Amino acid sequence: MRNKYQITIDRPIEELMTLFLNQDNFKHWQRGLISFENLTKEIGFPGSRRKLKIKTLVGTISMTEEITARDLPNHWSATYRTSGVVNFQENRFRESEITTASTTIKQTTWESTSEFKFTGMMRLVAKAKPDLFEKQTYLFMQDFKRFAEEGISATTL
């Protein structure tokens, strides 16, 4: 299963990278995040790993995140693994400017591609309820946009 989403955020790319990389902000845009634990000394770079615990519609799951690529501010990729599911996540960012008669606004377009691979019982779950996997990435992106533009945390939703 492969999904591609895009969202435009009314903030400069450098500002978004600061928010995106700060672990203290994860709870504000990763709805359902209960906890995370860094498993490597270096964090946020290729090869670094983190354990995440997330409350979902079907219960609480634990997963391991491994950063696979980092070329910020343009590209960031990770692989997420949990029982029966591997999610390959690729994120691309690009900044643009919109100029009006009175002002110039910097925007960042975030494009995210998720590819899910399932094994065992999770194959059946994915076929029966594809929304569980398809919509989660876009929900995180919408929550991030809300947090970046308006300062509204997903913990209040």
Number of C-alpha atoms within 10 A of each C-alpha: 13 13 15 15 15 15 15 17 20 19 19 17 22 13 12 21 14 12 18 15 12 10 14 9 15 19 16 24 24 21 21 17 19 14 13 18 11 16 14 12 8 11 16 21 16 16 14 17 23 17 16 19 16 17 14 13 8 7 7 12 14 17 18 19 23 23 19 18 17 15 11 12 16 14 16 20 20 23 20 20 18 14 13 12 19 18 20 19 21 18 19 17 20 15 18 15 13 10 10 8 5 5 7 10 12 14 18 20 18 21 17 21 18 20 16 18 15 18 12 10 11 14 15 12 13 19 11 10 11 13 10 14 19 19 12 14 19 18 14 18 21 19 21 27 21 17 17 20 13 10 11 16 19 20 13 7 8
